Amino acid sequence: MGTELYRACGLPVPPWRTLYISRDFIDQSPDCWMTGMDQQAGLIRPSVGLCFASRFLNGRDARLVDIVPGVAYSRVRKSQNFWTAWLIDACSLHSDARQMIFHKRVDGRYDATFIDHGNMFGGPDGRDTVPVAKSWRRPRNRL
Amino acid sequence: MDEGGQLSFFVDPNWQSIVPKEDVQEIGLLLEDFAENARSNADALFKRICTLNFGYLVTVKVETRSGDPSAAVVLYPHFVPL
């Protein structure tokens, strides 16, 4: 839902589909098991059923990075998208830091694609009320 | 990060000769950001750098050790504080 909201507002997001994940697939694909924030707790087994499947963003013609220095935000193209994203996150009670993937172009500038909307609308259980502005401190200071 | 929430960074003093030449500037700027944000927003920074998947810096392993946070210096004795 968050991805579609972003897309409807004209922001770049990866294409996605719903995908059925079977028990056999999960058992035979240990690479899809995830590590949670508590890495000591071991891998998390995905649930059987329909899931959100986001297209993998490859780097054939551009390098991908998931964090850039604060001063590099001035080299992000269409940086006004950050303000749109900030407004959406504020209105939707996004309770996690906004995540982006940056494509570094040959001219040294970046394109930002917005990912991971799993904590919008108050987080996974809908009860989080962390002020979204806290998550946006760095971009806001640099724009 | 110690139990009091103080975040410290230790780096290889020769890191500039280890990373690709074209990345030296961006990584240097990131390290400056880390040092600055460690003072003002340590919790968020620590959470973020535990999940770096690709790009200039990648998180290879996250490990928790109780006790003296400077134990990292024992593991990597030639590292210096950032």
Backbone of each chain as ProteinMPNN parsed JSONL, in Angstrom:
{"seq_chain_A": "MGTELYRACGLPVPPWRTLYISRDFIDQSPDCWMTGMDQQAGLIRPSVGLCFASRFLNGRDARLVDIVPGVAYSRVRKSQNFWTAWLIDACSLHSDARQMIFHKRVDGRYDATFIDHGNMFGGPDGRDTVPVAKSWRRPRNRL", "coords_chain_A": {"N_chain_A": [[0.825, -1.205, 0.0], [1.91, 1.234, 0.817], [3.922, 1.515, -1.107], [2.391, 1.816, -3.433], [1.072, 4.178, -2.828], [3.189, 5.975, -2.794], [3.948, 5.713, -5.479], [1.665, 6.658, -6.772], [1.855, 9.284, -6.125], [3.813, 10.123, -7.719], [6.422, 9.424, -7.134], [9.588, 7.739, -7.409], [9.574, 4.26, -7.248], [10.327, 0.758, -6.806], [9.06, -1.579, -9.259], [6.363, -3.846, -8.436], [4.79, -6.966, -7.409], [2.207, -9.23, -6.318], [3.085, -12.313, -4.901], [2.915, -15.813, -4.702], [4.173, -17.738, -2.136], [5.308, -20.859, -1.57], [5.31, -23.605, 0.817], [7.197, -25.584, 0.159], [8.931, -24.144, -1.484], [10.029, -22.331, 0.342], [11.294, -24.076, 2.108], [13.244, -25.117, 0.438], [14.762, -22.959, -0.23], [16.905, -21.504, 1.367], [18.175, -19.079, 1.199], [16.274, -17.112, 1.169], [15.458, -16.745, 3.708], [15.337, -14.558, 6.481], [17.407, -12.208, 8.261], [16.818, -10.838, 11.36], [16.608, -7.773, 13.347], [17.736, -8.558, 15.709], [20.386, -10.281, 15.532], [21.414, -12.394, 16.848], [19.351, -14.024, 17.31], [18.961, -15.686, 15.229], [17.951, -16.931, 11.935], [14.93, -15.831, 10.311], [12.068, -17.55, 9.447], [10.259, -17.216, 6.482], [6.715, -16.613, 6.017], [4.26, -18.874, 4.71], [2.37, -18.247, 1.757], [0.717, -15.422, 0.167], [2.84, -12.788, -0.823], [4.565, -9.631, -0.72], [6.283, -8.729, -3.53], [9.057, -7.213, -4.602], [10.689, -5.753, -7.335], [14.058, -6.565, -8.041], [16.574, -4.191, -7.912], [18.889, -3.736, -10.197], [22.362, -3.082, -11.03], [23.261, -2.438, -13.637], [23.868, -0.272, -15.351], [24.506, 1.654, -13.594], [25.842, 2.487, -10.434], [24.856, 1.121, -7.312], [24.023, 2.355, -4.128], [23.383, 2.323, -0.615], [23.601, 4.244, 1.284], [24.532, 7.604, 1.516], [26.882, 10.324, 1.795], [26.023, 13.205, 3.81], [26.496, 15.665, 2.508], [26.293, 14.908, -0.09], [23.662, 14.879, -0.778], [23.013, 17.137, -2.129], [23.64, 16.494, -4.647], [21.738, 14.825, -5.564], [19.409, 14.033, -7.984], [16.274, 15.535, -8.821], [15.585, 16.398, -6.22], [13.472, 17.487, -4.944], [11.697, 15.5, -4.552], [12.168, 14.446, -2.065], [10.837, 16.107, -0.312], [8.173, 15.639, -0.975], [8.028, 12.953, -0.254], [8.55, 13.202, 2.444], [6.252, 14.536, 3.293], [4.266, 12.631, 2.718], [5.093, 10.559, 4.43], [4.815, 11.816, 6.895], [2.058, 12.257, 6.997], [1.147, 9.676, 6.927], [1.986, 8.465, 9.192], [4.542, 7.224, 9.247], [6.761, 5.152, 10.802], [9.415, 4.518, 10.801], [12.85, 5.031, 9.789], [13.122, 6.69, 6.707], [13.835, 4.866, 3.851], [16.06, 4.662, 1.101], [17.309, 3.79, -2.134], [20.209, 4.605, -3.792], [21.172, 5.446, -7.006], [24.17, 5.739, -8.428], [25.279, 7.855, -10.868], [27.231, 8.151, -13.905], [28.079, 10.738, -14.046], [28.452, 11.444, -11.462], [26.265, 12.238, -10.061], [23.206, 11.439, -8.265], [20.367, 9.233, -8.422], [17.413, 8.763, -6.639], [15.608, 6.024, -5.343], [12.705, 5.071, -3.721], [12.243, 2.861, -1.026], [11.054, 0.102, 1.029], [8.436, 0.302, 2.718], [7.271, -0.684, 4.924], [6.727, 0.208, 7.489], [4.872, 2.19, 7.439], [1.765, 3.891, 8.195], [1.573, 3.696, 10.96], [3.285, 1.625, 11.625], [4.017, -1.991, 11.761], [1.998, -3.052, 13.448], [0.288, -0.99, 13.572], [0.357, 0.781, 15.693], [2.439, 2.464, 16.26], [3.798, 5.667, 16.967], [5.929, 7.293, 16.418], [7.528, 10.353, 15.834], [7.809, 11.303, 12.524], [9.508, 13.212, 11.51], [11.895, 13.047, 12.845], [13.267, 11.023, 11.598], [14.075, 12.19, 9.313], [16.043, 13.971, 9.543], [18.681, 14.367, 8.46], [18.42, 14.606, 5.498], [16.71, 16.837, 5.438], [18.198, 18.889, 6.492], [20.005, 19.314, 4.534], [18.846, 20.159, 2.229]], "CA_chain_A": [[0.0, 0.0, 0.0], [2.813, 2.377, 0.858], [4.576, 1.632, -2.411], [1.416, 2.363, -4.38], [0.837, 5.576, -2.47], [4.345, 6.716, -3.299], [3.903, 5.721, -6.939], [0.566, 7.531, -7.165], [2.297, 10.667, -5.918], [4.864, 10.409, -8.695], [7.77, 9.144, -6.618], [10.159, 6.499, -7.951], [9.585, 3.058, -6.414], [10.519, -0.425, -7.659], [7.836, -2.296, -9.615], [6.099, -4.951, -7.5], [3.645, -7.843, -7.642], [1.992, -10.219, -5.259], [3.695, -13.584, -5.28], [2.605, -16.879, -3.745], [5.359, -18.454, -1.67], [4.871, -22.157, -1.043], [6.129, -24.205, 1.876], [8.332, -26.261, -0.471], [9.896, -23.135, -1.936], [10.724, -21.799, 1.523], [12.197, -25.11, 2.622], [14.339, -25.353, -0.495], [15.435, -21.689, -0.551], [17.345, -20.88, 2.628], [18.633, -17.705, 0.978], [15.19, -16.147, 1.362], [15.229, -16.566, 5.144], [15.853, -13.222, 6.77], [17.998, -11.903, 9.55], [16.136, -9.729, 12.01], [17.488, -6.821, 14.027], [18.486, -9.337, 16.689], [21.059, -11.296, 14.727], [21.705, -13.552, 17.689], [18.152, -14.868, 17.362], [18.966, -16.575, 14.076], [17.19, -16.55, 10.75], [13.476, -15.842, 10.43], [11.465, -18.295, 8.346], [9.121, -16.492, 5.918], [5.416, -17.278, 6.113], [3.671, -19.38, 3.47], [1.22, -17.473, 1.285], [0.981, -14.29, -0.721], [3.776, -11.82, -0.258], [4.925, -8.467, -1.534], [7.507, -9.028, -4.269], [9.582, -6.006, -5.221], [11.724, -6.071, -8.333], [15.439, -6.293, -7.652], [17.157, -3.08, -8.671], [20.27, -4.108, -10.507], [23.241, -1.955, -11.286], [23.934, -2.639, -14.922], [24.425, 0.955, -15.906], [24.731, 2.623, -12.528], [26.23, 1.858, -9.177], [23.842, 1.272, -6.279], [24.497, 2.504, -2.756], [22.221, 2.529, 0.259], [23.819, 5.391, 2.162], [25.436, 8.588, 0.907], [27.211, 11.384, 2.756], [25.044, 14.283, 3.862], [26.749, 16.704, 1.504], [25.97, 14.377, -1.417], [22.239, 15.087, -1.085], [22.904, 18.23, -3.104], [23.87, 15.905, -5.976], [20.625, 13.931, -5.902], [18.491, 14.641, -8.944], [14.873, 15.64, -8.385], [15.615, 16.36, -4.759], [12.16, 17.884, -4.407], [10.979, 14.272, -4.177], [12.306, 14.216, -0.626], [9.775, 16.846, 0.394], [6.928, 14.888, -1.187], [8.119, 11.749, 0.573], [8.426, 13.611, 3.848], [4.836, 14.842, 3.546], [3.53, 11.354, 2.758], [5.464, 9.842, 5.655], [4.227, 12.508, 8.048], [0.603, 12.052, 7.001], [0.826, 8.251, 7.065], [2.597, 7.977, 10.43], [5.654, 6.307, 8.992], [7.444, 5.105, 12.093], [10.801, 4.081, 10.648], [13.625, 5.924, 8.936], [12.832, 6.532, 5.283], [14.945, 4.223, 3.157], [16.195, 4.902, -0.334], [18.469, 3.252, -2.835], [20.756, 5.642, -4.651], [21.88, 5.001, -8.205], [25.19, 6.729, -8.753], [25.45, 7.962, -12.311], [28.619, 8.376, -14.303], [28.419, 12.145, -13.808], [28.616, 11.658, -10.025], [24.996, 12.578, -9.421], [22.448, 10.281, -7.794], [18.913, 9.124, -8.509], [16.928, 8.061, -5.439], [14.403, 5.202, -5.433], [12.205, 4.884, -2.36], [11.955, 1.455, -0.734], [10.729, -0.322, 2.389], [7.33, 1.086, 3.276], [6.623, -1.594, 5.859], [6.378, 0.83, 8.77], [3.912, 3.282, 7.275], [0.456, 3.698, 8.842], [1.734, 3.331, 12.365], [4.11, 0.437, 11.824], [3.402, -3.291, 11.453], [0.766, -3.286, 14.213], [-0.547, 0.214, 13.509], [0.31, 1.493, 16.967], [3.609, 3.324, 16.447], [3.526, 7.086, 16.759], [7.206, 8.001, 16.441], [7.501, 11.474, 14.888], [8.553, 10.987, 11.315], [10.529, 14.23, 11.223], [13.158, 12.607, 13.422], [13.945, 10.181, 10.635], [14.441, 12.967, 8.133], [16.901, 15.061, 9.96], [19.798, 14.634, 7.562], [18.041, 15.207, 4.231], [16.079, 18.141, 5.598], [19.229, 19.886, 6.739], [20.865, 19.508, 3.373], [18.11, 20.639, 1.051]], "C_chain_A": [[0.868, 1.267, 0.0], [3.496, 2.604, -0.471], [3.632, 2.255, -3.426], [1.112, 3.822, -4.091], [1.979, 6.449, -2.987], [4.28, 6.833, -4.819], [2.816, 6.675, -7.435], [0.936, 9.007, -7.022], [3.492, 11.014, -6.801], [6.273, 10.15, -8.219], [8.292, 7.82, -7.174], [10.206, 5.377, -6.919], [9.819, 1.861, -7.331], [9.161, -1.021, -8.045], [7.627, -3.475, -8.654], [4.908, -5.775, -7.968], [3.393, -8.648, -6.376], [2.488, -11.56, -5.776], [3.327, -14.629, -4.233], [3.875, -17.647, -3.409], [4.894, -19.753, -1.007], [5.804, -22.652, 0.062], [7.37, -24.881, 1.27], [9.398, -25.259, -0.908], [10.708, -22.604, -0.748], [11.73, -22.818, 2.056], [13.436, -25.278, 1.74], [15.142, -24.084, -0.812], [15.894, -20.983, 0.723], [17.834, -19.447, 2.437], [17.535, -16.671, 1.209], [14.818, -15.995, 2.839], [15.952, -15.298, 5.561], [16.503, -13.152, 8.151], [17.262, -10.708, 10.141], [17.131, -8.789, 12.66], [18.329, -7.525, 15.087], [19.144, -10.509, 15.963], [21.38, -12.547, 15.531], [20.535, -14.543, 17.671], [18.065, -15.814, 16.169], [18.065, -16.088, 12.951], [15.686, -16.681, 10.995], [12.895, -16.538, 9.208], [10.272, -17.509, 7.798], [7.84, -17.306, 6.039], [4.962, -17.762, 4.738], [2.499, -18.491, 3.074], [1.626, -16.362, 0.355], [1.93, -13.32, -0.042], [3.994, -10.678, -1.241], [6.257, -8.765, -2.203], [7.949, -7.79, -5.031], [10.701, -6.376, -6.187], [13.106, -5.681, -7.811], [16.006, -5.189, -8.54], [18.609, -3.427, -8.963], [21.075, -2.873, -10.898], [23.981, -2.068, -12.597], [24.599, -1.368, -15.442], [24.652, 2.025, -14.841], [25.077, 1.875, -11.252], [25.166, 2.142, -8.122], [24.502, 1.403, -4.912], [23.286, 2.758, -1.867], [22.453, 3.587, 1.321], [24.799, 6.317, 1.457], [25.751, 9.651, 1.955], [26.17, 12.496, 2.706], [25.258, 15.322, 2.775], [26.379, 16.231, 0.103], [24.493, 14.536, -1.761], [22.05, 16.238, -2.079], [23.135, 17.724, -4.523], [22.794, 14.898, -6.355], [19.686, 14.656, -6.862], [17.062, 14.598, -8.413], [14.762, 15.597, -6.861], [14.309, 16.851, -4.142], [11.332, 16.668, -4.014], [11.075, 13.988, -2.679], [11.192, 14.916, 0.157], [8.441, 16.131, 0.228], [6.911, 13.652, -0.292], [7.949, 12.094, 2.05], [6.961, 13.865, 4.199], [4.012, 13.556, 3.641], [3.82, 10.618, 4.06], [4.847, 10.498, 6.892], [2.734, 12.219, 8.141], [0.237, 10.588, 7.251], [1.456, 7.636, 8.314], [3.673, 6.921, 10.168], [6.563, 6.311, 10.214], [8.874, 4.599, 12.006], [11.535, 5.115, 9.808], [13.27, 5.654, 7.476], [14.05, 5.939, 4.582], [14.888, 4.492, 1.664], [17.374, 4.106, -0.87], [18.927, 4.323, -3.809], [21.498, 4.993, -5.822], [22.911, 6.089, -8.514], [25.443, 6.716, -10.254], [26.907, 8.274, -12.641], [29.041, 9.821, -14.085], [28.547, 12.474, -12.322], [27.339, 12.041, -9.314], [24.233, 11.287, -9.089], [20.976, 10.394, -8.179], [18.466, 8.308, -7.306], [15.645, 7.296, -5.754], [13.967, 4.864, -4.007], [11.787, 3.432, -2.144], [11.499, 1.297, 0.721], [9.684, 0.572, 3.054], [6.595, 0.304, 4.366], [6.234, -0.987, 7.197], [5.502, 2.062, 8.604], [2.61, 2.907, 7.99], [0.605, 3.148, 10.261], [2.522, 2.064, 12.61], [3.346, -0.844, 11.591], [2.097, -3.542, 12.208], [-0.124, -2.051, 14.276], [-0.551, 1.052, 14.767], [1.495, 2.417, 17.208], [3.249, 4.776, 16.157], [4.808, 7.905, 16.826], [7.152, 9.141, 15.425], [8.39, 11.205, 13.686], [9.679, 11.975, 11.063], [11.886, 13.832, 11.768], [13.965, 11.801, 12.413], [14.512, 10.981, 9.464], [15.43, 14.077, 8.429], [17.991, 15.378, 8.937], [19.367, 15.242, 6.226], [17.497, 16.622, 4.397], [17.134, 19.223, 5.793], [20.022, 20.22, 5.488], [20.133, 20.069, 2.168], [17.8, 22.112, 1.17]], "O_chain_A": [[0.595, 2.23, -0.717], [3.638, 3.742, -0.918], [4.033, 3.128, -4.196], [0.915, 4.614, -5.013], [1.754, 7.523, -3.546], [4.521, 7.901, -5.382], [3.02, 7.41, -8.401], [0.393, 9.865, -7.717], [4.104, 12.071, -6.646], [7.229, 10.612, -8.841], [7.519, 6.887, -7.385], [10.802, 5.525, -5.852], [9.534, 1.945, -8.526], [8.218, -0.976, -7.255], [8.59, -4.031, -8.125], [4.124, -5.339, -8.811], [4.243, -8.735, -5.49], [2.324, -11.888, -6.951], [3.412, -14.374, -3.031], [4.565, -18.145, -4.299], [4.176, -19.732, -0.007], [6.929, -22.176, 0.212], [8.469, -24.759, 1.813], [10.595, -25.484, -0.731], [11.927, -22.452, -0.837], [12.86, -22.475, 2.406], [14.532, -25.547, 2.233], [16.1, -24.137, -1.583], [15.318, -19.965, 1.107], [17.903, -18.682, 3.399], [17.823, -15.492, 1.419], [13.948, -15.192, 3.175], [17.037, -14.994, 5.064], [16.19, -13.921, 9.06], [17.107, -9.681, 9.48], [18.343, -8.973, 12.546], [19.475, -7.153, 15.339], [18.552, -11.576, 15.8], [21.592, -13.623, 14.971], [20.696, -15.726, 17.971], [17.172, -16.66, 16.117], [17.499, -14.996, 13.005], [15.234, -17.521, 11.773], [13.19, -16.165, 8.073], [9.365, -17.165, 8.556], [7.876, -18.531, 6.15], [5.25, -17.127, 3.724], [1.732, -18.037, 3.923], [2.734, -16.352, -0.181], [1.833, -13.067, 1.159], [3.652, -10.762, -2.421], [7.25, -9.026, -1.524], [7.298, -7.369, -5.987], [11.552, -7.211, -5.88], [13.292, -4.616, -7.223], [15.922, -5.257, -9.766], [19.453, -3.41, -8.067], [20.537, -1.78, -11.071], [25.186, -1.825, -12.665], [25.738, -1.388, -15.908], [24.955, 3.173, -15.164], [24.632, 0.746, -11.042], [24.639, 3.251, -8.039], [25.422, 0.656, -4.58], [22.289, 3.333, -2.305], [21.592, 3.807, 2.172], [25.782, 5.863, 0.871], [24.978, 9.854, 2.891], [25.517, 12.702, 1.683], [24.293, 15.807, 2.184], [26.172, 17.048, -0.794], [24.107, 14.348, -2.915], [21.043, 16.297, -2.785], [22.861, 18.433, -5.492], [22.924, 14.196, -7.358], [19.227, 15.762, -6.578], [16.704, 13.71, -7.64], [13.954, 14.858, -6.299], [14.07, 16.653, -2.951], [10.381, 16.781, -3.24], [10.184, 13.371, -2.096], [10.679, 14.393, 1.145], [7.666, 16.028, 1.179], [5.902, 13.347, 0.345], [7.292, 11.374, 2.802], [6.488, 13.463, 5.262], [3.171, 13.41, 4.528], [2.907, 10.114, 4.713], [4.413, 9.812, 7.817], [2.208, 11.967, 9.225], [-0.858, 10.294, 7.731], [1.457, 6.415, 8.47], [3.695, 5.864, 10.799], [7.074, 7.358, 10.611], [9.482, 4.284, 13.028], [10.911, 5.976, 9.187], [13.135, 4.499, 7.071], [15.161, 6.453, 4.709], [13.819, 4.54, 1.055], [18.316, 3.793, -0.141], [18.124, 4.88, -4.559], [22.337, 4.111, -5.637], [22.551, 7.225, -8.824], [25.78, 5.682, -10.829], [27.702, 8.615, -11.765], [30.232, 10.105, -13.952], [28.727, 13.634, -11.954], [27.324, 12.157, -8.088], [24.57, 10.203, -9.565], [20.414, 11.487, -8.252], [19.066, 7.282, -6.988], [14.716, 7.839, -6.351], [14.776, 4.422, -3.191], [11.075, 2.847, -2.961], [11.556, 2.233, 1.519], [10.005, 1.467, 3.836], [5.443, 0.598, 4.686], [5.489, -1.6, 7.962], [5.399, 2.884, 9.515], [2.393, 1.747, 8.341], [-0.135, 2.264, 10.691], [2.439, 1.483, 13.692], [2.161, -0.81, 11.261], [1.186, -4.175, 11.673], [-1.158, -2.055, 14.944], [-1.381, 1.952, 14.902], [1.56, 3.083, 18.241], [2.497, 5.074, 15.229], [4.789, 9.065, 17.236], [6.77, 8.923, 14.276], [9.578, 10.914, 13.826], [10.695, 11.619, 10.467], [12.916, 14.229, 11.224], [15.193, 11.884, 12.377], [15.346, 10.477, 8.712], [15.61, 15.002, 7.637], [18.195, 16.541, 8.59], [19.886, 16.29, 5.843], [17.79, 17.503, 3.589], [16.976, 20.345, 5.311], [20.636, 21.283, 5.397], [20.77, 20.42, 1.175], [17.186, 22.688, 0.272]]}, "seq_chain_B": "MDEGGQLSFFVDPNWQSIVPKEDVQEIGLLLEDFAENARSNADALFKRICTLNFGYLVTVKVETRSGDPSAAVVLYPHFVPL", "coords_chain_B": {"N_chain_B": [[29.063, 0.586, 20.537], [28.584, 1.654, 23.784], [27.231, 0.689, 27.038], [26.137, 2.994, 27.979], [25.211, 4.299, 25.795], [27.04, 5.616, 24.297], [28.659, 6.077, 21.277], [31.314, 4.797, 19.467], [33.89, 4.924, 16.999], [36.238, 2.978, 15.234], [38.879, 2.877, 12.996], [40.806, 1.528, 10.268], [43.953, 2.927, 9.983], [45.006, 3.178, 7.481], [42.944, 3.195, 5.672], [42.339, 4.595, 3.373], [43.994, 3.655, 1.425], [43.054, 1.184, 1.013], [40.439, 1.08, 0.081], [38.581, 1.441, -3.034], [39.943, 3.86, -5.269], [38.224, 5.746, -6.392], [36.257, 5.902, -4.531], [37.172, 7.065, -2.257], [36.709, 9.749, -1.493], [33.888, 9.886, -0.993], [33.589, 7.944, 1.007], [35.204, 9.026, 3.001], [33.708, 11.305, 3.589], [31.404, 10.088, 4.551], [32.395, 8.898, 6.885], [32.995, 11.188, 8.312], [30.41, 12.118, 8.683], [29.436, 10.06, 10.303], [30.952, 10.385, 12.645], [30.021, 12.868, 13.453], [27.234, 12.446, 13.754], [27.265, 10.494, 15.68], [27.493, 11.803, 18.007], [25.142, 13.244, 18.208], [22.936, 11.695, 17.44], [23.02, 8.934, 18.18], [21.701, 6.42, 18.554], [19.977, 6.052, 16.315], [21.846, 6.17, 14.279], [23.459, 3.955, 14.856], [21.641, 1.857, 14.499], [21.158, 2.171, 11.801], [23.664, 1.703, 10.552], [24.01, -0.919, 11.076], [22.707, -2.269, 9.152], [23.672, -2.009, 6.539], [23.691, -2.77, 3.223], [24.766, -2.646, 0.621], [27.039, -0.833, -1.498], [29.15, 1.952, -0.665], [29.93, 1.323, 1.935], [29.583, -1.678, 3.756], [27.759, -3.746, 5.919], [29.136, -6.399, 7.498], [29.111, -8.1, 9.701], [27.357, -8.203, 12.739], [27.879, -7.922, 16.101], [27.399, -8.556, 19.516], [28.887, -7.584, 22.49], [29.35, -7.799, 25.866], [30.519, -5.621, 28.457], [33.685, -3.989, 28.416], [33.712, -1.576, 25.935], [35.927, -0.914, 24.478], [37.083, -3.233, 23.803], [37.067, -3.851, 21.169], [39.344, -2.771, 20.168], [41.213, -4.571, 20.892], [40.651, -6.701, 19.244], [41.232, -5.583, 16.782], [43.992, -4.326, 16.75], [45.483, -2.381, 15.411], [43.751, -0.47, 14.62], [42.461, 2.884, 14.722], [40.943, 5.469, 16.74], [38.134, 7.166, 15.383]], "CA_chain_B": [[28.225, 1.402, 21.41], [28.65, 1.129, 25.145], [25.933, 0.585, 27.714], [25.62, 4.337, 28.192], [24.762, 4.867, 24.534], [28.142, 6.315, 23.625], [29.046, 5.365, 20.061], [32.696, 5.084, 19.081], [34.312, 4.296, 15.743], [37.658, 2.709, 15.059], [39.117, 2.602, 11.571], [42.172, 1.244, 9.847], [44.55, 4.223, 9.628], [45.345, 3.178, 6.051], [41.745, 2.813, 4.924], [42.288, 5.256, 2.073], [44.733, 2.858, 0.44], [42.384, -0.106, 0.902], [39.188, 1.207, -0.679], [38.79, 1.931, -4.401], [40.325, 5.278, -5.296], [37.086, 6.608, -6.728], [35.326, 5.96, -3.395], [37.824, 7.641, -1.075], [36.066, 10.992, -1.06], [32.566, 9.63, -0.419], [33.744, 7.222, 2.277], [35.703, 10.0, 3.97], [32.577, 12.146, 4.001], [30.526, 9.259, 5.39], [33.017, 8.757, 8.207], [32.782, 12.473, 9.003], [29.0, 12.114, 9.113], [29.282, 9.126, 11.429], [31.516, 11.0, 13.848], [29.132, 13.962, 13.861], [25.944, 11.912, 14.208], [27.469, 9.675, 16.879], [27.304, 12.684, 19.169], [23.799, 13.829, 18.294], [21.85, 10.769, 17.131], [23.762, 7.673, 18.197], [20.837, 5.24, 18.42], [19.523, 5.92, 14.924], [23.011, 5.885, 13.452], [23.879, 2.577, 15.086], [20.646, 0.997, 13.85], [21.321, 2.282, 10.347], [24.892, 1.099, 10.046], [23.93, -2.378, 11.256], [21.967, -2.859, 8.036], [24.159, -1.51, 5.25], [23.734, -3.963, 2.381], [25.588, -2.497, -0.584], [27.498, 0.538, -1.697], [30.494, 2.293, -0.201], [30.181, 0.595, 3.173], [28.685, -2.822, 3.895], [27.811, -4.404, 7.219], [29.454, -7.813, 7.332], [28.725, -8.854, 10.894], [26.994, -7.433, 13.931], [28.138, -8.765, 17.254], [27.213, -7.885, 20.807], [29.794, -8.021, 23.552], [29.155, -7.031, 27.086], [31.762, -5.22, 29.093], [34.42, -2.833, 27.93], [33.563, -1.404, 24.491], [37.225, -0.788, 23.818], [37.562, -4.57, 23.434], [37.246, -3.861, 19.716], [40.736, -2.424, 19.896], [41.981, -5.806, 21.049], [40.435, -7.484, 18.033], [41.877, -4.894, 15.672], [44.868, -3.446, 17.53], [46.063, -1.259, 14.667], [42.719, 0.531, 14.322], [42.556, 4.114, 15.509], [39.644, 6.112, 16.908], [37.768, 8.103, 14.316]], "C_chain_B": [[28.281, 0.803, 22.807], [27.271, 1.167, 25.799], [25.318, 1.949, 27.994], [25.159, 5.015, 26.921], [25.825, 5.648, 23.79], [28.621, 5.474, 22.437], [30.454, 5.778, 19.646], [33.032, 4.333, 17.796], [35.82, 4.123, 15.753], [37.874, 2.314, 13.604], [40.575, 2.233, 11.348], [42.809, 2.568, 9.409], [44.912, 4.318, 8.145], [44.128, 2.883, 5.171], [41.714, 3.426, 3.536], [43.038, 4.476, 0.991], [44.077, 1.5, 0.196], [41.163, -0.021, -0.009], [39.495, 1.681, -2.097], [39.023, 3.446, -4.417], [39.136, 6.201, -5.545], [36.089, 6.748, -5.568], [35.901, 6.683, -2.185], [37.084, 8.878, -0.567], [34.727, 10.724, -0.369], [32.676, 8.904, 0.92], [34.277, 8.156, 3.368], [34.59, 10.896, 4.488], [31.607, 11.368, 4.887], [31.099, 9.112, 6.799], [32.886, 10.055, 9.002], [31.349, 12.561, 9.521], [28.813, 11.234, 10.339], [29.78, 9.771, 12.724], [30.602, 12.098, 14.368], [27.83, 13.413, 14.455], [26.078, 11.028, 15.442], [27.259, 10.51, 18.132], [25.845, 13.109, 19.33], [22.67, 12.814, 18.129], [22.379, 9.337, 17.09], [22.874, 6.453, 17.948], [20.432, 4.998, 16.972], [20.696, 5.561, 14.013], [23.44, 4.428, 13.61], [22.934, 1.597, 14.388], [20.857, 0.999, 12.333], [22.561, 1.529, 9.862], [24.947, -0.413, 10.288], [23.289, -3.049, 10.048], [22.396, -2.272, 6.703], [24.41, -2.714, 4.333], [24.638, -3.841, 1.158], [26.002, -1.046, -0.721], [28.885, 0.738, -1.137], [30.886, 1.494, 1.041], [29.133, -0.497, 3.331], [28.862, -3.429, 5.281], [28.026, -5.899, 7.001], [28.951, -8.621, 8.517], [28.391, -7.888, 12.019], [27.126, -8.354, 15.128], [27.979, -7.954, 18.523], [28.184, -8.467, 21.815], [29.538, -7.167, 24.775], [30.519, -6.659, 27.661], [32.388, -4.024, 28.42], [34.284, -2.692, 26.412], [34.894, -1.275, 23.762], [37.828, -2.147, 23.499], [37.764, -4.684, 21.931], [38.69, -3.559, 19.346], [41.622, -3.653, 20.034], [41.85, -6.67, 19.798], [41.181, -6.891, 16.84], [42.854, -3.865, 16.251], [45.434, -2.268, 16.746], [45.026, -0.201, 14.297], [42.873, 1.737, 15.241], [41.167, 4.727, 15.665], [39.381, 7.112, 15.784], [37.632, 9.496, 14.889]], "O_chain_B": [[28.058, -0.393, 22.995], [26.289, 1.611, 25.204], [24.113, 2.052, 28.221], [24.758, 6.178, 26.949], [25.543, 6.273, 22.768], [28.947, 4.297, 22.592], [30.744, 6.965, 19.494], [32.518, 3.243, 17.547], [36.569, 4.987, 16.21], [37.127, 1.504, 13.056], [41.453, 2.583, 12.136], [42.26, 3.259, 8.551], [45.103, 5.414, 7.619], [44.27, 2.38, 4.056], [41.132, 2.851, 2.616], [42.757, 4.615, -0.199], [44.478, 0.758, -0.7], [40.889, -0.942, -0.777], [40.553, 2.261, -2.339], [38.387, 4.2, -3.68], [39.052, 7.293, -4.983], [35.195, 7.594, -5.606], [35.199, 6.893, -1.195], [36.862, 9.033, 0.634], [34.457, 11.262, 0.705], [31.942, 9.214, 1.858], [33.849, 8.082, 4.52], [34.534, 11.209, 5.677], [31.057, 11.908, 5.847], [30.367, 9.194, 7.785], [32.69, 10.028, 10.217], [31.102, 13.014, 10.639], [28.126, 11.606, 11.29], [29.116, 9.711, 13.759], [30.425, 12.247, 15.577], [27.382, 13.852, 15.515], [25.106, 10.835, 16.172], [26.892, 9.99, 19.186], [25.37, 13.31, 20.448], [21.563, 13.039, 18.62], [22.211, 8.624, 16.1], [23.26, 5.549, 17.207], [20.531, 3.88, 16.466], [20.558, 4.753, 13.095], [23.746, 3.752, 12.628], [23.376, 0.631, 13.766], [20.748, -0.035, 11.674], [22.501, 0.802, 8.871], [25.826, -1.099, 9.767], [23.325, -4.274, 9.933], [21.56, -2.059, 5.825], [25.241, -3.57, 4.635], [25.213, -4.833, 0.711], [25.393, -0.15, -0.137], [29.703, -0.182, -1.129], [32.026, 1.05, 1.176], [27.949, -0.279, 3.074], [29.986, -3.603, 5.754], [27.196, -6.575, 6.393], [28.419, -9.717, 8.34], [29.071, -6.881, 12.214], [26.548, -9.44, 15.156], [28.384, -6.793, 18.585], [28.29, -9.683, 21.971], [29.517, -5.938, 24.695], [31.53, -7.304, 27.381], [31.688, -3.147, 27.913], [34.694, -3.588, 25.673], [34.968, -1.506, 22.556], [38.945, -2.227, 22.986], [38.542, -5.517, 21.468], [39.194, -4.037, 18.33], [42.655, -3.763, 19.373], [42.815, -7.289, 19.352], [41.697, -7.622, 15.994], [42.571, -2.667, 16.24], [45.826, -1.263, 17.339], [45.366, 0.838, 13.731], [43.346, 1.629, 16.373], [40.304, 4.524, 14.811], [40.284, 7.802, 15.31], [37.328, 10.438, 14.157]]}, "name": "protein", "num_of_chains": 2, "seq": "MGTELYRACGLPVPPWRTLYISRDFIDQSPDCWMTGMDQQAGLIRPSVGLCFASRFLNGRDARLVDIVPGVAYSRVRKSQNFWTAWLIDACSLHSDARQMIFHKRVDGRYDATFIDHGNMFGGPDGRDTVPVAKSWRRPRNRLMDEGGQLSFFVDPNWQSIVPKEDVQEIGLLLEDFAENARSNADALFKRICTLNFGYLVTVKVETRSGDPSAAVVLYPHFVPL"}
